[in-house]
Amino acid sequence: MAGAYAPLIGYDWSALRHIGKSVPFSAVTTGGFLGYAIGNTVGAGPVTGGAVRYRIYSALGLSGYDIAAIVLFGSLAFGLGATIIGFGALVWHPYALVPLVPINPHGVGGKASR
């Protein structure tokens, strides 16, 4: 479990560094862990996780805009990372989606047909 949540806490840590805010690491681990744990369990992660983060980080002086930036940063970082991994997987194994979608595997990264 620690190995799974460490990268998620890293999203909050990176977002805080990106917006130039300093928060004790114990608060970052609490906000990141609880934000993702409750957000993924309840659903609508950015909203419910954002509410948890607001409760934790606003007590440390962060504004609503700062917390929205943390949530947006985490969402964009995850989306970009998942997209890169997904495209990389298709380049590695272009025939994986043939049974599911009508995409020509040769256009994805397979050998060109002659």
FENTARA-V473384 format. One line per field, one symbol per residue. phi: phi as a letter, one per 20 degrees, with the letter a starting at -180 (. if undefined). psi: psi as a letter, one per 40 degrees, with the letter a starting at -180 (. if undefined). burial: + if it has 9 or more other ideal C-beta (glycine too) atoms within 8 Angstrom, else -. Layout:
phi: ???
psi: ???
burial: ???
This chain:
phi: .ffeegffffffffffffemddcgffffffffffffffffffolgffffffffffefffdneefffffffffgfffffffffffffffffffcfefegfdcedfffeerfffed
psi: ddddedddddddddddddefihiiddddddddddddddddddifddddddddddddddeeeiidddddddddddddddddddddddddddddgeedededighhddedeaihi.
burial: ----+--+++++++++--+---+---++++++++++++++----++-+++-+++-+++-+-+---++++++++++-++----------++---+--+-------++-+------
